């Protein structure tokens, strides 16, 4: 009886204490918040507008209209706008668009495009193999280990970066667009990506189960080959089978047709393209980390034992200086950024003053680049080719020109104009030939790179 009374007393006390606890925002705090809101005539007008139409056109800064033209003092000679359509292959389009001006000049033609579909096929097969290899390597770790958890959440995707392109081109070569054209699935990758991810997750679990039953490395390796055969079949059905040999000719500027020649993808790369990709270096502007240091990102590639994502972290002023050297020499650069921030897509202008959020909402937005990165508010989301710069009489950049891969009907005839201030705030990565970089900077490549995890906020793949 005493025990029952004690229990009842405890429950009564718990109920009383619970009644005194405020769930969520207290009434006092809520009244304070409500009192802070002043619904004057201007605010009422803003509410009426905001609740009935899209906000973005209303916050477009009229005072900024007409301040940026699309003229550039220095511009890489290139032609033709590509279109990645509903795919996350901007990194691949950008990489190939870096090489395109070299091809146009070398072949003396106005019409050339590489096959993105060909390179994408091998990227996806190699990424599948990389995933399965890492699954085998981490077979002893529990499923809730952070690395294993990350792997199963991100088995494959259509995003990537420059290092992925380097390995694919070096191993499998390149082909013209006419040799392996785009397909519906390459232009709209979500369905295929979902199927591949599902199959790889299933295969990853099977390999872990086999390893738990003491399967030997040879047995696991043999099973992996069977799994990759299924992935290859899915890719061929979706993208077509890559050619082993092909014949090709093209039309020159003077209207003549070149002779037809036969190539393999690798011979086309070595004989016709002839670019040494190992001469290109990735630079980064990440103010959350020390400058003038070398960093490497774990697992961020598409091949086992392949090229790692290794970069030198530099202030933007240094990166700009090297970029100007390259553009003046008619060499395009791989450029990645947070393209969605302050983009006037109609005019094709990237300017920090394009949209006035503060005046519209009456709220201060005060994060700098460092804080935006740390809080996951900003990161590299898109890759393009940097092809122009407008210099003032002191040799400083006013604005920059980007060749996009969203089609010629987007932006300014397929291009984007970026102000120098926007460059500082939202540029993250650039790839440039080392001959345009100072020797002191190149020497930083001899450092032992600091290894960073693939889930870091700075290292989402470009899409």
C-alpha positions as CSV (number, residue, x, y, z in Angstrom):
1,X,0.0,0.0,0.0
2,X,2.9,2.3,0.9
3,X,4.5,1.5,-2.5
4,X,1.3,2.4,-4.4
5,X,1.0,5.7,-2.5
6,X,4.6,6.5,-3.3
7,X,4.0,5.8,-7.0
8,X,0.9,7.9,-7.1
9,X,2.7,10.8,-5.4
10,X,5.5,10.6,-8.0
11,X,3.0,10.6,-10.9
12,X,1.1,13.6,-9.3
13,X,4.4,15.5,-9.0
14,X,5.3,14.7,-12.6
15,X,2.0,16.0,-13.8
16,X,2.3,19.2,-11.9
17,X,5.9,19.8,-13.1
18,X,4.8,19.0,-16.7
19,X,2.0,21.6,-16.4
20,X,4.6,24.2,-15.5
21,X,6.8,23.5,-18.5
22,X,6.1,25.6,-21.6
23,X,6.1,23.6,-24.8
24,X,7.8,25.6,-27.6
25,X,7.7,29.4,-27.6
26,X,6.3,30.9,-24.4
27,X,3.3,33.2,-24.5
28,X,5.4,36.1,-23.3
29,X,8.0,35.5,-26.1
30,X,5.3,35.1,-28.7
31,X,3.7,38.5,-27.7
32,X,7.1,40.1,-27.9
33,X,7.7,38.8,-31.4
34,X,4.2,39.8,-32.6
35,X,4.7,43.3,-31.1
36,X,8.0,43.7,-33.1
37,X,6.1,43.4,-36.3
38,X,4.7,46.7,-37.6
39,X,2.2,46.4,-40.4
40,X,2.4,49.8,-41.9
41,X,1.2,50.7,-45.4
42,X,4.4,49.7,-47.1
43,X,4.6,46.3,-45.3
44,X,0.9,45.6,-46.2
45,X,1.7,46.3,-49.9
46,X,4.7,43.9,-49.7
47,X,2.5,41.2,-48.1
48,X,-0.1,41.6,-50.8
49,X,2.5,41.3,-53.6
50,X,4.5,38.5,-52.0
51,X,1.5,36.3,-51.3
52,X,0.2,36.5,-54.9
53,X,3.2,36.2,-57.1
54,X,6.8,35.0,-57.3
55,X,9.1,37.0,-55.1
56,X,12.3,37.1,-57.2
57,X,11.1,39.5,-59.9
58,X,10.0,41.9,-57.2
59,X,13.4,42.0,-55.5
60,X,15.3,42.5,-58.7
61,X,17.3,45.6,-58.0
62,X,16.2,48.3,-60.5
63,X,19.1,50.6,-59.5
64,X,21.5,47.9,-60.8
65,X,19.8,47.6,-64.2
66,X,22.1,48.6,-67.1
67,X,25.2,48.8,-65.1
68,X,26.8,45.7,-66.7
69,X,27.3,45.3,-70.4
70,X,28.5,42.1,-72.2
71,X,31.7,43.5,-73.7
72,X,35.1,42.2,-72.9
73,X,38.6,43.5,-73.6
74,X,40.0,39.9,-73.7
75,X,38.1,36.9,-74.9
76,X,39.0,33.3,-75.8
77,X,38.1,32.5,-79.4
78,X,35.4,29.9,-79.2
79,X,32.2,29.1,-80.9
80,X,29.0,27.1,-80.1
81,X,27.0,26.6,-76.9
82,X,26.5,23.2,-75.5
83,X,23.4,22.0,-73.5
84,X,23.6,19.5,-70.6
85,X,19.8,19.6,-70.4
86,X,18.3,17.8,-67.4
87,X,21.5,16.3,-66.3
88,X,24.2,17.0,-63.7
89,X,27.1,16.8,-66.1
90,X,28.2,20.4,-66.1
91,X,31.6,19.3,-64.9
92,X,32.0,17.2,-68.0
93,X,30.7,19.8,-70.4
94,X,32.9,22.5,-68.8
95,X,36.0,20.3,-69.0
96,X,35.4,19.5,-72.7
97,X,34.6,23.2,-73.4
98,X,38.0,24.1,-72.0
99,X,39.5,22.0,-74.8
100,X,37.1,23.1,-77.5
101,X,38.8,26.4,-78.5
102,X,42.1,24.4,-79.0
103,X,40.2,22.1,-81.3
104,X,38.6,24.9,-83.3
105,X,42.0,26.5,-83.8
106,X,43.8,23.3,-84.6
107,X,41.3,22.0,-87.1
108,X,40.5,25.4,-88.5
109,X,36.7,24.8,-88.1
110,X,33.8,26.7,-86.7
111,X,31.8,23.5,-85.8
112,X,33.2,21.0,-83.3
113,X,31.9,19.4,-80.1
114,X,33.2,16.4,-78.1
115,X,30.8,13.6,-77.2
116,X,29.8,14.1,-73.6
117,X,27.9,10.9,-73.8
118,X,31.0,8.8,-74.6
119,X,32.9,10.2,-71.6
120,X,29.9,10.0,-69.3
121,X,29.5,6.3,-70.1
122,X,33.0,5.5,-68.8
123,X,32.6,7.8,-65.9
124,X,29.6,5.9,-64.7
125,X,31.1,2.5,-65.1
126,X,34.3,3.6,-63.3
127,X,32.4,5.2,-60.5
128,X,30.5,1.9,-60.0
129,X,33.7,0.0,-59.8
130,X,35.1,2.6,-57.3
131,X,32.1,2.2,-55.1
132,X,32.3,-1.6,-55.0
133,X,36.1,-1.5,-54.4
134,X,35.6,0.9,-51.4
135,X,32.8,-1.4,-50.1
136,X,35.2,-4.3,-50.1
137,X,37.9,-2.2,-48.5
138,X,35.5,-1.1,-45.7
139,X,33.9,-4.5,-45.2
140,X,35.0,-4.8,-41.6
141,X,33.5,-1.5,-40.6
142,X,29.9,-1.4,-39.2
143,X,27.0,-0.1,-41.3
144,X,26.7,3.0,-39.1
145,X,30.4,3.9,-39.5
146,X,30.4,7.4,-41.1
147,X,32.4,6.3,-44.1
148,X,30.1,3.3,-44.8
149,X,27.0,5.4,-44.2
150,X,28.3,8.0,-46.6
151,X,29.0,5.4,-49.3
152,X,25.6,3.9,-49.2
153,X,24.0,7.4,-49.3
154,X,26.1,8.3,-52.3
155,X,26.9,5.2,-54.3
156,X,26.9,7.1,-57.7
157,X,25.8,10.3,-59.3
158,X,26.1,12.2,-62.5
159,X,28.0,15.1,-60.8
160,X,31.8,15.4,-60.7
161,X,34.8,17.6,-61.2
162,X,37.9,18.1,-63.3
163,X,39.8,15.1,-61.9
164,X,37.1,12.8,-63.0
165,X,37.4,14.1,-66.6
166,X,41.2,13.8,-66.6
167,X,41.1,10.1,-65.7
168,X,38.3,9.2,-68.2
169,X,40.0,11.1,-71.1
170,X,43.4,9.7,-70.3
171,X,42.2,6.1,-70.0
172,X,39.4,5.9,-72.6
173,X,40.3,8.8,-75.0
174,X,37.7,11.2,-76.5
175,X,35.5,11.1,-79.6
176,X,33.5,13.8,-81.5
177,X,29.9,14.3,-80.7
178,X,28.7,12.8,-84.0
179,X,30.4,9.5,-83.2
180,X,28.4,8.9,-80.0
181,X,25.5,11.3,-79.8
182,X,23.4,12.1,-76.8
183,X,20.4,9.9,-75.8
184,X,17.3,10.7,-73.9
185,X,18.9,9.1,-70.8
186,X,22.1,11.1,-71.1
187,X,20.1,14.3,-71.4
188,X,17.8,13.4,-68.5
189,X,19.8,11.3,-66.1
190,X,17.6,11.1,-63.0
191,X,16.0,7.8,-63.9
192,X,19.2,6.0,-64.9
193,X,21.0,7.4,-61.8
194,X,18.3,6.1,-59.5
195,X,18.5,2.6,-61.1
196,X,22.3,2.5,-60.9
197,X,22.2,3.7,-57.2
198,X,19.7,1.0,-56.3
199,X,21.6,-1.8,-58.0
200,X,24.9,-0.7,-56.4
201,X,23.4,-0.5,-52.9
202,X,22.1,-4.0,-53.4
203,X,25.5,-5.2,-54.6
204,X,27.3,-3.4,-51.8
205,X,25.2,-5.3,-49.2
206,X,25.8,-8.6,-51.0
207,X,29.6,-8.0,-50.9
208,X,29.5,-7.1,-47.2
209,X,27.4,-10.3,-46.4
210,X,29.9,-12.4,-48.4
211,X,32.8,-10.8,-46.5
212,X,31.1,-11.5,-43.2
213,X,31.0,-15.1,-44.1
214,X,34.8,-15.1,-44.7
215,X,34.7,-14.9,-48.5
216,X,38.3,-14.7,-49.9
217,X,39.5,-11.6,-51.8
218,X,39.5,-13.6,-55.0
219,X,35.9,-14.6,-54.5
220,X,34.8,-11.0,-53.8
221,X,36.7,-9.8,-56.8
222,X,35.0,-12.4,-59.1
223,X,31.6,-11.4,-57.7
224,X,32.4,-7.7,-58.3
225,X,33.1,-8.4,-62.0
226,X,29.6,-10.1,-62.3
227,X,28.1,-7.0,-60.7
228,X,29.9,-4.6,-63.1
229,X,28.6,-6.7,-66.0
230,X,25.1,-5.8,-64.9
231,X,26.0,-2.1,-64.6
232,X,27.6,-2.2,-68.1
233,X,24.3,-3.7,-69.5
234,X,22.2,-0.9,-67.8
235,X,24.6,1.7,-69.3
236,X,24.5,0.3,-72.8
237,X,20.7,0.1,-72.8
238,X,20.6,3.7,-71.5
239,X,23.5,5.5,-73.4
240,X,24.4,3.1,-76.2
241,X,27.7,1.2,-76.5
242,X,30.9,3.2,-76.9
243,X,32.7,2.7,-80.2
244,X,36.1,0.9,-80.3
245,X,36.9,2.4,-83.7
246,X,35.3,5.0,-85.9
247,X,35.8,7.0,-89.1
248,X,35.4,10.8,-89.0
249,X,35.7,13.9,-91.1
250,X,34.7,17.5,-90.6
251,X,34.0,20.8,-92.5
252,X,36.7,23.5,-92.4
253,X,36.2,27.3,-92.2
254,X,36.9,27.6,-95.9
255,X,34.1,25.2,-96.7
256,X,36.3,22.3,-97.7
257,X,35.7,18.8,-96.2
258,X,38.6,17.0,-94.6
259,X,39.6,13.6,-95.6
260,X,38.0,10.7,-93.8
261,X,40.3,9.1,-91.2
262,X,39.9,6.1,-88.9
263,X,40.6,6.3,-85.2
264,X,40.2,4.6,-81.9
265,X,39.1,6.9,-79.1
266,X,42.6,6.9,-77.7
267,X,44.3,7.6,-81.0
268,X,41.9,10.5,-81.6
269,X,42.8,11.9,-78.2
270,X,46.6,11.6,-78.8
271,X,46.7,12.5,-82.5
272,X,44.0,15.1,-82.9
273,X,43.5,16.6,-79.4
274,X,47.0,16.2,-78.1
275,X,46.5,18.0,-74.8
276,X,48.6,17.0,-71.8
277,X,46.1,17.1,-69.0
278,X,48.7,16.6,-66.3
279,X,49.8,20.1,-67.0
280,X,46.6,21.5,-65.6
281,X,46.3,22.4,-61.9
282,X,43.3,22.9,-59.7
283,X,43.1,26.0,-57.6
284,X,40.6,26.7,-54.8
285,X,39.4,29.7,-52.9
286,X,38.2,28.4,-49.5
287,X,38.6,31.1,-46.8
288,X,37.7,28.5,-44.1
289,X,41.2,27.0,-44.5
290,X,44.8,28.1,-44.7
291,X,45.9,29.6,-48.0
292,X,49.1,28.5,-49.9
293,X,48.5,24.9,-48.8
294,X,47.8,21.7,-50.7
295,X,44.7,19.7,-50.0
296,X,43.3,16.4,-51.2
297,X,39.7,15.1,-51.0
298,X,39.2,11.5,-50.0
299,X,37.3,9.2,-52.4
300,X,36.4,12.2,-54.7
301,X,37.2,10.8,-58.1
302,X,35.8,8.1,-60.4
303,X,38.5,5.5,-60.5
304,X,40.2,3.1,-58.1
305,X,43.8,4.3,-57.7
306,X,43.0,7.2,-60.1
307,X,43.7,10.9,-60.0
308,X,42.7,12.4,-56.8
309,X,41.0,15.8,-56.3
310,X,44.1,17.7,-55.2
311,X,44.2,21.5,-55.1
312,X,46.1,24.6,-54.0
313,X,44.1,27.0,-51.8
314,X,44.7,30.6,-52.7
315,X,43.3,34.1,-52.2
316,X,41.1,35.2,-55.1
317,X,43.5,37.9,-56.1
318,X,46.2,35.3,-56.9
319,X,43.7,33.2,-58.9
320,X,42.5,36.2,-60.9
321,X,46.1,37.1,-61.9
322,X,46.7,33.6,-63.3
323,X,43.3,33.5,-65.0
324,X,44.1,36.7,-66.8
325,X,47.4,35.2,-68.1
326,X,45.5,32.3,-69.5
327,X,42.7,34.2,-71.2
328,X,45.2,36.6,-72.8
329,X,46.8,33.5,-74.4
330,X,43.5,32.3,-75.7
331,X,43.2,29.4,-73.2
332,X,39.9,28.7,-71.5
333,X,39.7,27.7,-67.9
334,X,37.5,25.3,-65.9
335,X,35.6,27.4,-63.4
336,X,33.1,26.3,-60.7
337,X,31.0,28.5,-58.4
338,X,27.7,28.9,-56.6
339,X,25.8,29.9,-59.7
340,X,22.4,30.2,-58.1
341,X,23.4,33.2,-55.9
342,X,22.4,36.6,-57.3
343,X,22.0,35.3,-60.9
344,X,19.8,37.4,-63.2
345,X,19.1,34.5,-65.6
346,X,17.1,36.7,-68.0
347,X,20.0,39.1,-68.6
348,X,22.8,36.6,-68.0
349,X,24.4,38.6,-65.2
350,X,26.0,37.5,-61.9
351,X,26.2,40.5,-59.6
352,X,26.1,40.7,-55.8
353,X,23.6,43.6,-56.2
354,X,21.1,41.9,-58.5
355,X,18.6,41.2,-55.9
356,X,17.7,43.3,-52.8
357,X,16.5,40.9,-50.2
358,X,17.1,43.2,-47.3
359,X,14.9,46.1,-48.6
360,X,12.1,43.7,-49.5
361,X,12.0,41.8,-46.2
362,X,13.3,44.5,-43.9
363,X,15.8,41.9,-42.6
364,X,19.6,42.0,-42.5
365,X,21.5,39.2,-44.2
366,X,25.1,39.5,-43.0
367,X,27.1,36.3,-43.6
368,X,30.4,36.6,-45.4
369,X,31.9,33.8,-47.7
370,X,33.5,32.0,-44.7
371,X,30.3,31.8,-42.8
372,X,28.3,30.8,-45.8
373,X,30.6,27.9,-46.4
374,X,30.7,26.7,-42.8
375,X,26.9,26.8,-42.5
376,X,26.3,25.0,-45.8
377,X,24.7,28.1,-47.2
378,X,27.1,28.3,-50.1
379,X,29.3,25.9,-52.0
380,X,30.3,25.0,-55.6
381,X,27.1,24.0,-57.4
382,X,28.0,24.4,-61.1
383,X,30.9,24.3,-63.5
384,X,31.5,26.4,-66.6
385,X,34.3,27.5,-68.9
386,X,35.9,30.9,-68.1
387,X,36.5,32.5,-71.5
388,X,36.8,36.3,-71.1
389,X,37.8,39.2,-68.9
390,X,37.2,43.0,-69.2
391,X,40.3,44.9,-67.9
392,X,40.4,48.5,-67.0
393,X,43.4,50.8,-67.9
394,X,45.3,49.6,-64.8
395,X,45.0,45.9,-65.9
396,X,42.4,45.1,-63.2
397,X,39.3,43.0,-63.9
398,X,35.9,44.7,-64.0
399,X,34.0,41.6,-65.0
400,X,34.4,38.1,-66.4
401,X,32.8,36.0,-69.1
402,X,31.6,32.4,-68.6
403,X,30.6,29.9,-71.3
404,X,27.7,28.0,-69.9
405,X,26.2,24.6,-70.8
406,X,22.5,25.4,-70.5
407,X,21.9,26.1,-74.2
408,X,22.1,29.2,-76.3
409,X,18.6,30.4,-75.3
410,X,19.8,30.9,-71.6
411,X,21.6,33.9,-70.2
412,X,23.1,36.2,-72.8
413,X,23.2,33.9,-75.9
414,X,24.4,31.0,-73.7
415,X,27.0,33.1,-71.8
416,X,27.0,34.7,-68.3
417,X,28.7,37.9,-67.3
418,X,30.2,37.9,-63.8
419,X,31.2,41.0,-61.9
420,X,34.6,41.0,-60.2
421,X,33.0,41.3,-56.8
422,X,30.7,38.3,-57.5
423,X,33.9,36.4,-58.4
424,X,35.3,37.1,-54.9
425,X,32.1,36.0,-53.2
426,X,31.0,32.9,-55.1
427,X,33.9,31.5,-57.1
428,X,35.4,28.3,-55.6
429,X,37.4,26.3,-58.0
430,X,39.5,26.9,-61.2
431,X,41.6,24.7,-63.3
432,X,44.5,26.3,-65.2
433,X,47.6,25.2,-67.1
434,X,50.6,25.5,-64.8
435,X,52.5,27.6,-67.3
436,X,50.3,30.5,-66.4
437,X,50.9,30.1,-62.7
438,X,53.9,31.5,-60.7
439,X,56.7,29.1,-60.1
440,X,56.3,29.7,-56.3
441,X,52.7,28.5,-56.5
442,X,53.6,25.5,-58.6
443,X,56.1,24.5,-55.9
444,X,53.2,24.1,-53.5
445,X,52.4,20.9,-55.3
446,X,55.4,19.3,-53.6
447,X,53.8,19.6,-50.2
448,X,52.2,16.7,-48.5
449,X,48.5,17.3,-49.0
450,X,46.1,17.5,-46.1
451,X,43.4,14.9,-46.6
452,X,39.9,16.1,-46.2
453,X,36.6,14.0,-46.0
454,X,34.3,13.8,-49.0
455,X,31.3,15.1,-46.9
456,X,33.0,18.5,-46.2
457,X,30.7,21.4,-47.3
458,X,33.1,22.5,-49.9
459,X,33.3,19.3,-51.9
460,X,29.9,18.6,-53.3
461,X,30.3,17.6,-57.0
462,X,29.4,20.1,-59.6
463,X,26.1,19.5,-61.4
